[in-house]
Amino acid sequence: MIDAALTFGFGAFGLALLMNLARLAKGPTLMDRVLALDTMVINVIALIILYGVKQGTAVYFEASLLLAMVGFVSTVALCKFLLRGDVIE
Amino acid sequence: MAELIVSALIVIGGFFGLVGSFGLLKLPDLMTRLHAPTKATTLGVGGVLVASMVYFSAVEGQISWHELMISLFLFITAPISAKMIAKAYLHVHKTPADLPPTGRPYGWSNFAAPPPDDEVLDGFPKAQAARREAE
């Protein structure tokens, strides 16, 4: 039963990633693209966790934690750059 | 039993992840679009993380705390990045003329300087004045 649920989860998050990609390509504003990238990072975290459950190992948590941090920092850096013209003043 | 819970949580998480990204694609403008991914995708990832927590607890016989750390981090950072995106959007794509009045003697924080500390105004600053008197 877990296998079926995992297949559904992979499909759902893969489709979600495709939708984010469509929003990333379509825009129309700059901030839409930043938001799409932020959402993509979150969906990839979910995919990595699901892959870890499928493989039955705990080594993928570090990867997803790192990705969560990098995604947050990059979103804030992009917003800060657009707000102030500089990331760290 | 654990298998059932894990499967249900993964399906719920996948569903909410899908709803969040569909909202991102379908809603009309950025301020409404901001709502879908920051709420539903965090719920989706939360469901998947709890599923993974239950799964590894059942397999290894002891609770694993990594997932709790990741979900805590995501729950803390999601509103911050949403706020930053909204603020940058107002700054880049809007002017003060586009925004509704604030209902206060000073303007939106993006465009107007903050009110001086020693100035007494209606609203909040009464508390400030009371605090000044107490000191």
Backbone of each chain as ProteinMPNN parsed JSONL, in Angstrom:
{"seq_chain_A": "MIDAALTFGFGAFGLALLMNLARLAKGPTLMDRVLALDTMVINVIALIILYGVKQGTAVYFEASLLLAMVGFVSTVALCKFLLRGDVIE", "coords_chain_A": {"N_chain_A": [[0.833, -1.204, 0.0], [1.99, 1.186, 0.732], [3.698, 1.523, -1.41], [1.97, 2.127, -3.54], [0.917, 4.542, -2.59], [3.274, 6.028, -2.541], [3.876, 6.137, -5.255], [1.723, 7.696, -6.105], [2.357, 10.021, -4.684], [4.852, 10.773, -5.833], [3.968, 11.258, -8.444], [2.139, 13.375, -7.983], [3.755, 15.436, -6.885], [5.579, 15.693, -8.948], [3.946, 16.622, -11.017], [3.19, 19.009, -9.821], [5.638, 20.32, -9.833], [5.938, 20.685, -12.583], [3.836, 22.477, -13.051], [4.795, 24.659, -11.594], [7.008, 25.21, -13.136], [5.772, 26.056, -15.467], [4.632, 28.439, -14.536], [6.967, 29.786, -13.93], [8.045, 30.134, -16.468], [6.086, 31.683, -17.639], [5.736, 33.98, -16.164], [3.932, 36.849, -15.178], [5.332, 38.958, -13.986], [8.444, 39.895, -12.36], [8.448, 39.094, -9.669], [6.689, 36.988, -9.637], [8.217, 35.011, -10.786], [10.2, 34.683, -8.872], [8.635, 33.71, -6.771], [7.731, 31.341, -7.94], [10.143, 29.919, -8.139], [10.729, 29.624, -5.42], [8.587, 28.01, -4.586], [9.146, 25.786, -6.135], [11.501, 24.821, -4.949], [10.466, 23.995, -2.485], [8.758, 21.931, -3.317], [10.639, 20.169, -4.385], [11.988, 19.453, -2.071], [9.993, 17.904, -0.83], [9.888, 15.815, -2.709], [12.455, 14.682, -2.382], [12.29, 13.745, 0.256], [10.274, 11.817, -0.049], [11.623, 10.076, -1.752], [13.596, 9.207, -0.026], [12.009, 7.75, 1.789], [11.157, 5.751, 0.075], [13.571, 4.46, -0.56], [14.271, 3.689, 1.946], [16.287, 4.682, 3.568], [18.001, 7.002, 5.771], [19.643, 8.947, 4.813], [18.949, 11.039, 3.238], [17.924, 13.184, 4.535], [19.696, 15.193, 5.283], [20.305, 16.309, 2.84], [17.796, 17.38, 2.136], [17.396, 19.19, 4.178], [19.525, 20.955, 3.784], [18.753, 21.922, 1.286], [16.393, 23.215, 1.961], [17.368, 25.32, 3.504], [19.069, 26.669, 1.651], [17.193, 27.361, -0.283], [15.502, 29.147, 1.118], [17.343, 31.183, 1.807], [18.142, 32.051, -0.725], [15.736, 33.031, -1.804], [15.179, 35.17, -0.035], [17.461, 36.682, -0.509], [17.165, 37.403, -3.208], [14.789, 38.961, -3.029], [15.654, 40.97, -1.326], [17.617, 42.105, -2.877], [16.076, 43.16, -4.955], [14.593, 44.973, -3.5], [16.437, 46.777, -2.317], [18.601, 47.068, -4.018], [20.909, 45.863, -3.36], [22.405, 43.074, -1.716], [23.607, 42.543, 0.823], [23.988, 45.162, 2.924]], "CA_chain_A": [[0.0, 0.0, 0.0], [2.883, 2.344, 0.742], [4.23, 1.692, -2.759], [0.97, 2.846, -4.336], [0.87, 5.921, -2.101], [4.508, 6.691, -2.98], [3.728, 6.437, -6.677], [0.836, 8.859, -6.179], [3.093, 11.194, -4.201], [5.813, 11.182, -6.868], [3.212, 11.844, -9.549], [1.551, 14.662, -7.589], [4.781, 16.481, -6.754], [6.139, 15.934, -10.279], [2.998, 17.496, -11.72], [3.291, 20.327, -9.177], [6.865, 20.946, -10.347], [5.673, 21.129, -13.955], [3.022, 23.7, -12.961], [5.68, 25.748, -11.187], [7.847, 25.536, -14.297], [4.94, 26.863, -16.374], [4.535, 29.792, -13.973], [8.301, 30.379, -14.055], [8.239, 30.561, -17.855], [5.067, 32.64, -18.062], [5.867, 35.238, -15.427], [4.491, 37.885, -16.039], [6.241, 39.882, -13.3], [9.662, 39.313, -11.788], [8.191, 38.46, -8.381], [6.068, 35.688, -9.915], [9.285, 34.034, -11.035], [10.827, 34.385, -7.573], [7.697, 32.863, -6.034], [7.73, 30.02, -8.571], [11.377, 29.236, -7.736], [10.582, 29.274, -4.009], [7.682, 26.862, -4.509], [9.853, 24.638, -6.72], [12.413, 24.286, -3.934], [9.669, 23.277, -1.488], [8.301, 20.673, -3.904], [11.785, 19.258, -4.511], [12.218, 18.9, -0.724], [9.028, 16.81, -0.641], [10.301, 14.688, -3.552], [13.625, 14.03, -1.782], [11.82, 12.994, 1.427], [9.573, 10.631, -0.548], [12.638, 9.158, -2.262], [14.206, 8.593, 1.145], [11.088, 6.723, 2.299], [11.158, 4.647, -0.89], [14.825, 3.723, -0.43], [14.379, 3.174, 3.304], [17.466, 5.183, 4.274], [17.825, 8.328, 6.365], [20.74, 9.835, 4.396], [18.486, 12.138, 2.388], [17.442, 14.31, 5.339], [20.675, 16.272, 5.244], [20.132, 16.968, 1.545], [16.58, 18.198, 2.109], [17.586, 20.312, 5.112], [20.378, 21.921, 3.084], [17.975, 22.542, 0.216], [15.458, 24.153, 2.591], [18.112, 26.528, 3.893], [19.527, 27.39, 0.455], [16.019, 27.953, -0.923], [15.077, 30.331, 1.887], [18.337, 32.26, 1.7], [18.149, 32.615, -2.078], [14.529, 33.852, -1.961], [15.351, 36.428, 0.703], [18.499, 37.475, -1.166], [16.573, 37.994, -4.415], [13.864, 40.022, -2.629], [16.459, 42.051, -0.757], [18.277, 42.767, -4.003], [15.085, 43.968, -5.677], [14.14, 46.052, -2.628], [17.459, 47.747, -1.955], [19.676, 47.159, -5.005], [22.101, 45.269, -2.78], [21.954, 41.982, -0.862], [24.044, 42.874, 2.193], [24.443, 46.561, 2.871]], "C_chain_A": [[0.868, 1.253, 0.0], [3.439, 2.595, -0.655], [3.267, 2.476, -3.631], [0.906, 4.31, -3.919], [2.099, 6.69, -2.553], [4.43, 7.054, -4.451], [2.832, 7.654, -6.871], [1.573, 10.128, -5.771], [4.089, 11.702, -5.224], [5.095, 11.862, -8.027], [2.701, 13.228, -9.209], [2.619, 15.744, -7.528], [5.484, 16.742, -8.085], [5.26, 16.869, -11.089], [3.059, 18.91, -11.155], [4.526, 21.066, -9.679], [6.661, 21.459, -11.765], [4.846, 22.406, -13.96], [3.874, 24.887, -12.547], [6.555, 26.192, -12.348], [7.069, 26.389, -15.285], [4.829, 28.289, -15.864], [5.87, 30.518, -14.102], [8.53, 30.887, -15.475], [7.311, 31.708, -18.206], [5.221, 33.993, -17.374], [4.547, 35.686, -14.86], [5.459, 38.81, -15.319], [7.435, 39.118, -12.745], [9.358, 38.533, -10.514], [7.469, 37.127, -8.541], [7.132, 34.622, -10.106], [9.988, 33.679, -9.732], [9.948, 33.441, -6.77], [7.663, 31.448, -6.606], [8.983, 29.244, -8.176], [11.291, 28.771, -6.288], [9.702, 28.038, -3.852], [8.335, 25.612, -5.07], [10.779, 23.999, -5.702], [11.633, 23.468, -2.916], [9.182, 21.939, -2.036], [9.439, 19.671, -4.053], [12.135, 18.649, -3.15], [11.28, 17.724, -0.48], [9.422, 15.591, -1.467], [11.477, 13.941, -2.925], [13.214, 13.198, -0.578], [11.121, 11.71, 0.981], [10.567, 9.603, -1.074], [13.36, 8.454, -1.114], [13.331, 7.503, 1.737], [11.104, 5.505, 1.382], [12.405, 3.79, -0.742], [15.0, 3.141, 0.968], [15.632, 3.609, 4.038], [17.211, 6.595, 4.778], [18.872, 9.321, 5.866], [20.239, 11.051, 3.623], [17.99, 13.332, 3.197], [18.397, 15.483, 5.278], [20.508, 17.053, 3.945], [18.91, 17.879, 1.565], [16.699, 19.383, 3.06], [18.438, 21.402, 4.47], [19.582, 22.669, 2.024], [16.987, 23.553, 0.787], [16.163, 25.451, 2.945], [18.51, 27.343, 2.676], [18.35, 28.07, -0.245], [15.562, 29.209, -0.211], [16.044, 31.49, 1.696], [18.306, 32.883, 0.308], [16.909, 33.47, -2.327], [14.69, 35.198, -1.276], [16.394, 37.3, 0.029], [17.951, 38.146, -2.419], [15.654, 39.158, -4.059], [14.622, 41.23, -2.107], [17.136, 42.831, -1.881], [17.302, 43.663, -4.749], [14.621, 45.147, -4.834], [15.18, 47.158, -2.514], [18.548, 47.924, -3.002], [20.969, 46.565, -4.511], [21.628, 44.167, -1.836], [22.316, 42.254, 0.592], [24.63, 44.274, 2.158], [25.529, 46.81, 3.902]], "O_chain_A": [[0.538, 2.251, -0.64], [3.633, 3.746, -1.047], [3.672, 3.374, -4.37], [0.849, 5.206, -4.761], [2.001, 7.864, -2.911], [4.859, 8.134, -4.857], [3.125, 8.531, -7.684], [1.444, 11.171, -6.412], [4.178, 12.906, -5.469], [5.537, 12.894, -8.531], [2.803, 14.152, -10.016], [2.426, 16.841, -8.052], [5.935, 17.858, -8.342], [5.745, 17.783, -11.757], [2.99, 19.889, -11.898], [4.484, 22.272, -9.923], [7.145, 22.535, -12.117], [5.097, 23.313, -14.754], [3.712, 25.989, -13.072], [6.816, 27.382, -12.529], [7.611, 27.324, -15.873], [4.918, 29.241, -16.639], [5.904, 31.723, -14.354], [9.134, 31.941, -15.671], [7.677, 32.602, -18.969], [4.874, 35.028, -17.942], [4.01, 34.924, -14.055], [6.329, 39.398, -15.962], [7.442, 37.889, -12.67], [9.917, 37.46, -10.284], [7.605, 36.239, -7.7], [6.984, 33.485, -9.658], [10.335, 32.52, -9.503], [10.438, 32.49, -6.162], [7.579, 30.473, -5.86], [8.907, 28.045, -7.906], [11.722, 27.666, -5.958], [10.023, 27.131, -3.084], [8.121, 24.511, -4.564], [10.841, 22.774, -5.599], [12.065, 22.385, -2.52], [9.186, 20.932, -1.327], [9.241, 18.469, -3.871], [12.527, 17.485, -3.068], [11.702, 16.677, 0.011], [9.309, 14.459, -0.996], [11.504, 12.711, -2.931], [13.709, 12.087, -0.389], [11.343, 10.645, 1.556], [10.388, 8.402, -0.872], [13.693, 7.272, -1.204], [13.83, 6.454, 2.144], [11.069, 4.367, 1.849], [12.335, 2.562, -0.788], [15.782, 2.211, 1.161], [16.014, 2.984, 5.027], [16.328, 7.297, 4.285], [18.994, 10.415, 6.416], [20.998, 11.988, 3.376], [17.67, 14.376, 2.628], [17.969, 16.636, 5.228], [20.559, 18.283, 3.933], [18.964, 19.008, 1.079], [16.167, 20.458, 2.784], [18.143, 22.592, 4.579], [19.71, 23.884, 1.874], [16.756, 24.609, 0.197], [15.636, 26.541, 2.721], [18.32, 28.559, 2.651], [18.47, 29.192, -0.735], [15.268, 30.22, -0.849], [15.634, 32.625, 1.456], [18.428, 34.1, 0.169], [16.996, 34.512, -2.977], [14.379, 36.24, -1.854], [16.247, 38.521, -0.011], [18.232, 39.318, -2.672], [15.712, 40.215, -4.689], [14.275, 42.372, -2.407], [17.217, 44.058, -1.84], [17.642, 44.783, -5.132], [14.292, 46.203, -5.373], [14.847, 48.339, -2.602], [19.352, 48.849, -2.888], [22.013, 46.725, -5.142], [20.571, 44.296, -1.218], [21.464, 42.205, 1.479], [25.616, 44.544, 1.473], [26.035, 47.927, 4.008]]}, "seq_chain_B": "MAELIVSALIVIGGFFGLVGSFGLLKLPDLMTRLHAPTKATTLGVGGVLVASMVYFSAVEGQISWHELMISLFLFITAPISAKMIAKAYLHVHKTPADLPPTGRPYGWSNFAAPPPDDEVLDGFPKAQAARREAE", "coords_chain_B": {"N_chain_B": [[-1.099, -1.077, 10.55], [0.512, 1.212, 10.928], [1.338, 1.358, 8.338], [-0.968, 2.083, 6.996], [-1.434, 4.655, 8.032], [0.883, 5.991, 7.15], [0.564, 5.801, 4.353], [-1.85, 7.233, 4.01], [-1.061, 9.79, 4.904], [0.922, 10.436, 3.027], [-0.597, 10.552, 0.686], [-2.355, 12.653, 1.336], [-0.469, 14.727, 1.629], [0.625, 14.832, -0.984], [-1.652, 15.596, -2.402], [-2.164, 18.172, -1.339], [0.193, 19.48, -2.061], [-0.104, 19.469, -4.807], [-2.452, 21.032, -5.035], [-1.517, 23.496, -4.08], [0.417, 24.208, -6.033], [-1.178, 24.268, -8.26], [-2.828, 26.403, -7.631], [-0.899, 28.42, -7.703], [-0.46, 28.471, -10.408], [-2.951, 29.199, -11.398], [-4.322, 31.346, -10.148], [-5.258, 34.91, -10.27], [-3.532, 37.331, -9.846], [-0.332, 38.478, -8.431], [-0.552, 38.951, -5.616], [-2.732, 37.391, -4.794], [-1.811, 34.999, -5.717], [0.3, 34.497, -4.08], [-0.803, 33.432, -1.828], [-1.557, 30.726, -2.286], [0.77, 28.815, -2.715], [2.313, 29.319, -0.347], [0.702, 28.561, 1.769], [-0.608, 26.004, 1.136], [1.423, 24.381, 0.018], [3.263, 24.224, 2.055], [1.746, 22.838, 3.887], [1.474, 20.479, 2.406], [4.177, 19.553, 2.223], [4.532, 19.313, 4.948], [2.759, 17.186, 5.538], [4.029, 15.09, 4.127], [6.45, 15.008, 5.5], [5.634, 14.271, 8.101], [4.632, 11.779, 7.473], [6.998, 10.462, 6.717], [8.281, 10.561, 9.175], [6.621, 8.924, 10.787], [6.944, 6.551, 9.367], [9.74, 5.927, 9.578], [9.874, 5.745, 12.323], [8.288, 3.485, 12.768], [9.727, 1.536, 11.375], [12.348, 1.546, 12.459], [11.902, 1.542, 15.132], [12.462, 3.624, 16.834], [11.884, 7.106, 17.5], [12.444, 9.444, 14.893], [13.997, 12.571, 14.647], [14.769, 14.272, 12.668], [12.955, 15.04, 10.65], [11.15, 16.621, 11.983], [12.726, 18.791, 12.515], [13.199, 19.788, 9.934], [10.557, 20.438, 9.156], [9.897, 22.324, 11.075], [11.751, 24.311, 10.448], [10.843, 24.975, 7.865], [8.264, 25.914, 8.475], [8.867, 28.149, 9.942], [10.279, 29.736, 8.101], [8.633, 30.076, 5.843], [6.491, 32.114, 6.106], [8.172, 34.343, 6.337], [9.567, 34.515, 3.887], [7.358, 34.868, 2.234], [6.426, 37.352, 3.091], [8.646, 38.938, 2.397], [8.571, 38.663, -0.396], [6.093, 39.856, -0.98], [6.594, 42.452, -0.124], [8.725, 43.243, -1.793], [7.385, 43.091, -4.189], [5.459, 45.165, -3.933], [7.259, 47.255, -3.86], [8.566, 47.182, -6.361], [6.575, 47.022, -8.383], [4.421, 48.67, -7.799], [2.96, 51.933, -7.07], [2.595, 54.589, -4.599], [0.104, 55.677, -5.265], [-1.419, 53.545, -6.192], [-2.181, 52.142, -3.98], [-4.467, 51.471, -1.24], [-5.601, 53.924, 1.243], [-3.816, 54.161, 4.379], [-5.16, 54.695, 6.707], [-4.004, 55.932, 8.787], [-1.971, 58.566, 10.196], [0.405, 58.435, 8.813], [2.212, 57.156, 5.895], [2.42, 54.168, 3.732], [4.798, 51.718, 4.729], [6.657, 51.041, 2.839], [7.026, 53.253, 1.231], [6.984, 55.624, 2.655], [8.712, 57.532, 5.171], [9.36, 56.251, 8.462], [7.272, 57.272, 11.273], [8.392, 59.897, 13.443], [9.816, 59.209, 16.683], [9.221, 60.735, 18.923], [6.902, 61.971, 18.331], [3.525, 62.559, 19.0], [0.725, 60.763, 18.108], [-2.584, 59.847, 16.869], [-4.005, 56.6, 17.724], [-1.705, 53.945, 17.808], [0.491, 55.363, 19.144], [-0.41, 56.285, 21.633], [-0.007, 54.265, 23.478], [2.729, 54.313, 23.405], [3.169, 56.825, 24.498], [2.161, 56.415, 27.06], [3.988, 54.53, 27.918], [6.273, 56.074, 27.922], [5.627, 57.85, 29.958], [5.574, 56.13, 32.126], [8.216, 55.457, 32.395]], "CA_chain_B": [[-1.68, 0.191, 11.003], [1.458, 2.283, 10.569], [1.351, 1.432, 6.874], [-2.166, 2.844, 6.594], [-1.218, 6.073, 8.379], [1.905, 6.552, 6.257], [-0.023, 5.955, 3.017], [-2.824, 8.336, 4.034], [-0.346, 11.071, 5.02], [1.593, 10.731, 1.751], [-1.626, 10.959, -0.285], [-2.8, 14.005, 1.706], [0.609, 15.652, 1.296], [0.682, 14.983, -2.446], [-2.829, 16.36, -2.824], [-2.02, 19.594, -1.008], [1.245, 20.02, -2.907], [-0.712, 19.693, -6.124], [-3.379, 22.17, -4.929], [-0.728, 24.716, -3.958], [1.03, 24.586, -7.3], [-2.266, 24.615, -9.183], [-3.192, 27.777, -7.283], [0.158, 29.291, -8.225], [-0.621, 28.593, -11.861], [-4.287, 29.57, -11.849], [-4.876, 32.574, -9.556], [-5.109, 36.007, -11.232], [-2.351, 38.199, -9.757], [0.664, 37.959, -7.497], [-0.947, 38.982, -4.211], [-3.55, 36.203, -4.525], [-0.978, 33.832, -6.011], [1.174, 34.298, -2.929], [-1.544, 32.688, -0.82], [-1.659, 29.283, -2.542], [1.938, 27.991, -2.382], [2.847, 29.449, 1.006], [-0.116, 27.781, 2.709], [-0.88, 24.607, 0.799], [2.626, 23.581, -0.195], [3.852, 23.929, 3.361], [0.93, 21.746, 4.431], [1.83, 19.276, 1.655], [5.469, 19.069, 2.69], [4.324, 18.887, 6.328], [2.178, 15.843, 5.5], [5.056, 14.126, 3.708], [7.45, 14.886, 6.569], [5.053, 13.478, 9.187], [4.583, 10.404, 6.964], [8.354, 9.913, 6.825], [8.544, 10.401, 10.617], [5.907, 7.729, 11.243], [7.521, 5.386, 8.692], [11.023, 5.541, 10.167], [9.619, 5.31, 13.703], [7.771, 2.12, 12.749], [10.74, 0.603, 10.884], [13.526, 1.446, 13.311], [11.511, 1.389, 16.525], [12.682, 4.837, 17.639], [11.416, 8.293, 16.787], [13.51, 10.23, 14.26], [13.662, 13.978, 14.842], [15.213, 15.094, 11.528], [11.81, 15.593, 9.908], [10.576, 17.7, 12.788], [13.61, 19.938, 12.326], [12.948, 20.353, 8.603], [9.237, 21.077, 9.08], [9.974, 23.533, 11.895], [12.462, 25.312, 9.653], [9.963, 25.441, 6.778], [7.15, 26.685, 9.036], [9.364, 29.46, 10.359], [10.759, 30.564, 6.991], [7.645, 30.325, 4.785], [5.9, 33.457, 6.189], [9.173, 35.401, 6.137], [9.819, 34.701, 2.462], [6.138, 35.434, 1.653], [6.43, 38.785, 3.411], [9.672, 39.605, 1.587], [8.111, 38.712, -1.789], [5.031, 40.862, -1.069], [7.182, 43.783, 0.024], [9.469, 43.549, -3.009], [6.38, 43.323, -5.249], [4.957, 46.533, -3.761], [8.324, 48.207, -4.156], [8.957, 47.188, -7.782], [5.489, 47.117, -9.36], [3.322, 49.55, -7.387], [3.295, 53.265, -6.56], [1.658, 54.906, -3.509], [-1.226, 55.981, -5.796], [-2.155, 52.298, -6.417], [-2.52, 51.469, -2.731], [-5.507, 52.119, -0.438], [-5.036, 54.69, 2.358], [-3.487, 53.321, 5.525], [-6.011, 54.998, 7.841], [-3.165, 56.486, 9.85], [-1.384, 59.83, 9.723], [1.616, 58.224, 8.017], [1.967, 56.335, 4.712], [2.885, 52.783, 3.708], [6.192, 51.677, 5.173], [7.547, 50.915, 1.687], [7.238, 54.49, 0.493], [7.097, 56.78, 3.531], [9.614, 57.359, 6.307], [8.635, 55.939, 9.703], [6.981, 58.467, 12.055], [9.397, 60.117, 14.485], [9.48, 58.525, 17.925], [8.704, 61.636, 19.961], [5.692, 62.613, 17.849], [2.331, 61.904, 19.536], [-0.301, 60.658, 17.078], [-3.716, 58.995, 17.262], [-3.753, 55.194, 17.469], [-0.646, 53.306, 18.6], [1.419, 56.127, 19.982], [-0.883, 56.476, 22.999], [0.724, 53.288, 24.278], [4.101, 54.82, 23.513], [3.167, 57.947, 25.445], [1.981, 55.838, 28.394], [5.247, 53.899, 28.296], [7.216, 57.151, 28.247], [5.283, 58.392, 31.278], [5.919, 55.152, 33.15], [9.675, 55.387, 32.554]], "C_chain_B": [[-0.792, 1.37, 10.624], [1.474, 2.49, 9.053], [0.199, 2.288, 6.366], [-1.956, 4.333, 6.852], [-0.235, 6.717, 7.413], [1.317, 6.801, 4.875], [-0.978, 7.134, 2.977], [-2.12, 9.684, 4.076], [0.346, 11.442, 3.717], [0.575, 11.211, 0.728], [-2.126, 12.367, 0.022], [-1.741, 15.035, 1.325], [0.703, 15.905, -0.197], [-0.469, 15.82, -2.958], [-2.638, 17.85, -2.547], [-0.893, 20.248, -1.796], [0.722, 20.367, -4.286], [-1.629, 20.911, -6.1], [-2.607, 23.482, -4.871], [-0.148, 25.155, -5.292], [-0.023, 24.923, -8.349], [-2.738, 26.039, -8.916], [-2.178, 28.768, -7.814], [-0.024, 29.523, -9.717], [-1.896, 29.328, -12.225], [-4.79, 30.909, -11.329], [-4.46, 33.813, -10.36], [-3.882, 36.913, -11.069], [-1.493, 37.843, -8.551], [0.193, 37.923, -6.06], [-1.877, 37.823, -3.852], [-2.738, 34.933, -4.748], [-0.088, 33.475, -4.834], [0.533, 33.367, -1.906], [-1.433, 31.175, -1.034], [-0.398, 28.512, -2.152], [2.395, 28.117, -0.931], [2.012, 28.682, 2.013], [-0.129, 26.311, 2.33], [0.385, 23.797, 0.6], [3.31, 23.28, 1.123], [3.076, 22.821, 4.053], [1.271, 20.426, 3.741], [3.143, 18.695, 2.127], [5.357, 18.608, 4.141], [3.754, 17.481, 6.392], [3.215, 14.795, 5.15], [6.082, 13.915, 4.821], [6.914, 14.061, 7.736], [4.953, 12.014, 8.767], [5.941, 9.742, 7.109], [8.72, 9.644, 8.279], [7.89, 9.118, 11.137], [6.551, 6.477, 10.658], [8.816, 4.95, 9.363], [10.887, 5.166, 11.641], [9.174, 3.859, 13.731], [8.847, 1.134, 12.337], [11.859, 0.41, 11.897], [13.181, 1.331, 14.797], [11.841, 2.564, 17.418], [12.343, 6.064, 16.796], [12.602, 9.022, 16.166], [13.089, 11.698, 14.237], [14.064, 14.866, 13.678], [14.044, 15.804, 10.869], [11.201, 16.764, 10.654], [11.401, 18.97, 12.614], [13.325, 20.61, 10.989], [11.605, 21.073, 8.575], [9.198, 22.336, 9.933], [10.644, 24.66, 11.115], [11.567, 25.869, 8.558], [8.837, 26.308, 7.328], [7.612, 28.053, 9.501], [9.665, 30.328, 9.145], [9.695, 30.897, 5.963], [6.98, 31.707, 4.913], [6.898, 34.569, 5.951], [9.402, 35.616, 4.653], [8.576, 35.259, 1.774], [6.076, 36.936, 1.887], [7.449, 39.537, 2.561], [9.212, 39.734, 0.137], [7.04, 39.786, -1.948], [5.609, 42.266, -1.009], [7.951, 44.189, -1.237], [8.514, 43.818, -4.172], [5.824, 44.737, -5.15], [6.003, 47.548, -4.196], [8.568, 48.324, -5.659], [7.788, 47.554, -8.681], [4.37, 48.071, -8.983], [3.854, 50.919, -7.001], [2.308, 53.566, -5.43], [0.25, 55.189, -4.012], [-2.057, 54.721, -5.991], [-2.726, 51.723, -5.134], [-3.639, 52.188, -2.01], [-4.871, 52.931, 0.692], [-4.803, 53.807, 3.578], [-4.424, 53.551, 6.698], [-5.248, 55.549, 9.026], [-2.517, 57.761, 9.323], [-0.121, 59.641, 8.897], [1.352, 57.19, 6.939], [2.458, 54.908, 4.868], [4.379, 52.745, 3.979], [7.161, 51.541, 4.004], [7.96, 52.271, 1.143], [7.472, 55.689, 1.399], [8.065, 56.485, 4.657], [8.8, 57.0, 7.543], [8.388, 57.205, 10.51], [8.03, 58.643, 13.139], [8.907, 59.637, 15.845], [8.786, 59.454, 18.919], [7.425, 62.332, 19.523], [4.473, 61.872, 18.38], [1.232, 61.955, 18.495], [-1.479, 59.867, 17.624], [-3.371, 57.539, 16.994], [-2.684, 54.653, 18.393], [0.034, 54.23, 19.605], [0.899, 56.46, 21.356], [-0.181, 55.516, 23.948], [2.16, 53.745, 24.473], [4.178, 55.942, 24.542], [3.034, 57.429, 26.873], [3.289, 55.218, 28.876], [6.276, 54.964, 28.69], [6.941, 57.725, 29.635], [5.733, 57.448, 32.387], [7.418, 55.158, 33.425], [10.242, 56.557, 33.363]], "O_chain_B": [[-1.253, 2.376, 10.084], [1.601, 3.608, 8.554], [0.351, 3.096, 5.45], [-2.261, 5.17, 6.002], [-0.459, 7.821, 6.917], [1.528, 7.86, 4.284], [-0.943, 7.94, 2.047], [-2.517, 10.617, 3.379], [0.366, 12.611, 3.333], [0.835, 12.158, -0.015], [-2.305, 13.182, -0.883], [-2.06, 16.085, 0.767], [0.845, 17.047, -0.633], [-0.292, 16.656, -3.844], [-2.912, 18.689, -3.405], [-0.988, 21.419, -2.165], [1.052, 21.406, -4.857], [-1.603, 21.73, -7.019], [-2.979, 24.46, -5.52], [-0.212, 26.332, -5.646], [0.207, 25.761, -9.222], [-3.016, 26.794, -9.848], [-2.543, 29.83, -8.317], [0.222, 30.616, -10.228], [-1.94, 30.014, -13.247], [-5.603, 31.554, -11.99], [-3.441, 33.789, -11.051], [-3.242, 37.238, -12.069], [-1.878, 37.002, -7.74], [0.496, 36.972, -5.339], [-1.825, 37.32, -2.73], [-2.937, 33.925, -4.07], [0.239, 32.309, -4.614], [1.217, 32.617, -1.211], [-1.239, 30.425, -0.077], [-0.489, 27.614, -1.315], [2.822, 27.127, -0.337], [2.543, 28.198, 3.013], [0.291, 25.462, 3.116], [0.422, 22.627, 0.978], [3.876, 22.201, 1.297], [3.658, 21.967, 4.722], [1.351, 19.382, 4.389], [3.237, 17.499, 2.403], [6.0, 17.635, 4.535], [4.202, 16.666, 7.199], [3.285, 13.742, 5.783], [6.528, 12.793, 5.061], [7.64, 13.245, 8.304], [5.158, 11.113, 9.581], [6.038, 8.603, 7.566], [9.374, 8.65, 8.595], [8.523, 8.328, 11.837], [6.695, 5.466, 11.345], [8.994, 3.775, 9.684], [11.673, 4.373, 12.159], [9.605, 3.085, 14.586], [8.904, 0.023, 12.864], [12.278, -0.714, 12.171], [14.052, 1.058, 15.622], [11.552, 2.538, 18.614], [12.488, 6.07, 15.574], [13.636, 9.202, 16.81], [11.966, 12.026, 13.856], [13.758, 16.059, 13.667], [14.11, 16.995, 10.565], [10.791, 17.76, 10.059], [10.861, 20.075, 12.57], [13.221, 21.833, 10.906], [11.502, 22.178, 8.044], [8.544, 23.312, 9.566], [10.18, 25.8, 11.115], [11.526, 27.08, 8.338], [8.487, 27.323, 6.726], [6.845, 29.016, 9.462], [9.35, 31.518, 9.14], [9.821, 31.902, 5.265], [6.906, 32.422, 3.914], [6.539, 35.623, 5.427], [9.43, 36.756, 4.19], [8.699, 36.039, 0.83], [5.716, 37.699, 0.99], [7.17, 40.627, 2.063], [9.424, 40.769, -0.495], [7.057, 40.542, -2.919], [5.181, 43.158, -1.74], [7.848, 45.327, -1.696], [8.787, 44.657, -5.031], [5.723, 45.437, -6.158], [5.685, 48.563, -4.815], [8.756, 49.425, -6.177], [7.961, 48.308, -9.638], [3.447, 48.268, -9.774], [5.025, 51.07, -6.652], [1.292, 52.882, -5.305], [-0.714, 54.971, -3.279], [-3.285, 54.796, -5.961], [-3.649, 50.909, -5.176], [-3.764, 53.405, -2.144], [-3.73, 52.667, 1.07], [-5.511, 52.821, 3.783], [-4.498, 52.715, 7.599], [-5.775, 55.627, 10.136], [-2.522, 58.001, 8.115], [0.381, 60.61, 8.327], [0.392, 56.426, 7.033], [2.856, 54.48, 5.951], [5.131, 53.61, 3.528], [8.339, 51.873, 4.132], [9.078, 52.445, 0.657], [8.086, 56.67, 0.978], [8.228, 55.333, 5.06], [7.647, 57.416, 7.653], [9.197, 58.131, 10.453], [8.511, 57.659, 13.701], [7.707, 59.66, 16.12], [7.893, 59.04, 19.658], [6.908, 63.187, 20.243], [4.393, 60.653, 18.224], [0.841, 63.031, 18.043], [-1.395, 59.284, 18.705], [-2.537, 57.253, 16.135], [-2.73, 54.864, 19.605], [0.134, 53.902, 20.787], [1.684, 56.887, 22.203], [0.192, 55.88, 25.063], [2.738, 53.592, 25.549], [5.109, 56.012, 25.344], [3.696, 57.924, 27.786], [3.666, 55.34, 30.041], [7.039, 54.796, 29.641], [7.861, 58.044, 30.388], [6.206, 57.879, 33.438], [7.848, 54.896, 34.549], [11.452, 56.632, 33.577]]}, "name": "protein", "num_of_chains": 2, "seq": "MIDAALTFGFGAFGLALLMNLARLAKGPTLMDRVLALDTMVINVIALIILYGVKQGTAVYFEASLLLAMVGFVSTVALCKFLLRGDVIEMAELIVSALIVIGGFFGLVGSFGLLKLPDLMTRLHAPTKATTLGVGGVLVASMVYFSAVEGQISWHELMISLFLFITAPISAKMIAKAYLHVHKTPADLPPTGRPYGWSNFAAPPPDDEVLDGFPKAQAARREAE"}
